Amino acid sequence: GNSVTQMEGPVTLSEEAFLTINCTYTATGYPSLFWYVQYPGEGLQLLLKATKADDKGSNKGFEATYRKETTSFHLEKGSVQVSDSAVYFCALSDRRNRGSTLGRLYFGRGTQLTVWP
Amino acid sequence: KAGVTQTPRYLIKTRGQQVTLSCSPISGHRSVSWYQQTPGQGLQFLFEYFSETQRNKGNFPGRFSGRQFSNSRSEMNVSTLELGDSALYLCASSSTSGISYEQYFGPGTRLTVT
């Protein structure tokens, strides 16, 4: 089956520290991988994505590389800011057939990040 | 382009009542999915609609139902509400072109059952 495992939080960092949030997955098909971010009182925002092995997704200083050999998609940022404080979710979409409308996302449990000034 | 909109944003209902939540997808998106978010269970998939047809369903009881209209707008209904139905209900829309199938989420409807 499909599943996502991400490191439990909370993660607390000082401003300008390096961030890593680990994410590993299990999938039966050819998954696309995503990181979403949720700020308090809001829905999920797509942060970055990768659609095939060795792809690197990046956005707003965050990066993640699709590693098929280790089934991982770890989120990294070189220098976090207070405004990065939020909950981060790793997710996969398993579209077994090109053109399929299977639209289920499988999510990890989320990692709470708090950045102090 | 306007994002995904959900109404209402907040709702308080009594156990045993029923509730209907509404979602308008991004213009041009024809797929709409619904998720339930709770502190205990995290994000759980409810169902997906495309072209007014339910294409995929999560593991929820029959009290949870949905539908999609010809303009791609979607509603979900929960009947005979239970305390455990208190949650943030998130709607997401997606374009069916491309291979990555990213979903764009609305702000959610916060349902409280008392």
Chai-1 contact restraints between the chains, C-beta under 6 A:
chainA,res_idxA,chainB,res_idxB,connection_type,confidence,min_distance_angstrom,max_distance_angstrom,comment,restraint_id
A,S32,B,S100,contact,1.0,0.0,6.0,A-B,restraint_1
A,E42,B,P107,contact,1.0,0.0,6.0,A-B,restraint_2
A,G43,B,L90,contact,1.0,0.0,6.0,A-B,restraint_3
A,G43,B,F105,contact,1.0,0.0,6.0,A-B,restraint_4
A,G43,B,G106,contact,1.0,0.0,6.0,A-B,restraint_5
A,G43,B,P107,contact,1.0,0.0,6.0,A-B,restraint_6
A,G43,B,G108,contact,1.0,0.0,6.0,A-B,restraint_7
A,L44,B,F105,contact,1.0,0.0,6.0,A-B,restraint_8
A,L46,B,E102,contact,1.0,0.0,6.0,A-B,restraint_9
A,K49,B,S100,contact,1.0,0.0,6.0,A-B,restraint_10
A,K49,B,E102,contact,1.0,0.0,6.0,A-B,restraint_11
A,T51,B,I99,contact,1.0,0.0,6.0,A-B,restraint_12
A,T51,B,S100,contact,1.0,0.0,6.0,A-B,restraint_13
A,S93,B,Y101,contact,1.0,0.0,6.0,A-B,restraint_14
A,R95,B,Y101,contact,1.0,0.0,6.0,A-B,restraint_15
A,T101,B,S31,contact,1.0,0.0,6.0,A-B,restraint_16
A,T101,B,F50,contact,1.0,0.0,6.0,A-B,restraint_17
A,T101,B,R55,contact,1.0,0.0,6.0,A-B,restraint_18
A,T101,B,T96,contact,1.0,0.0,6.0,A-B,restraint_19
A,L102,B,N56,contact,1.0,0.0,6.0,A-B,restraint_20
A,G103,B,S31,contact,1.0,0.0,6.0,A-B,restraint_21
A,G103,B,S33,contact,1.0,0.0,6.0,A-B,restraint_22
A,G103,B,E48,contact,1.0,0.0,6.0,A-B,restraint_23
A,G103,B,S94,contact,1.0,0.0,6.0,A-B,restraint_24
A,R104,B,F45,contact,1.0,0.0,6.0,A-B,restraint_25
A,R104,B,N56,contact,1.0,0.0,6.0,A-B,restraint_26
A,L105,B,Q103,contact,1.0,0.0,6.0,A-B,restraint_27
A,F107,B,L43,contact,1.0,0.0,6.0,A-B,restraint_28
A,R109,B,G42,contact,1.0,0.0,6.0,A-B,restraint_29
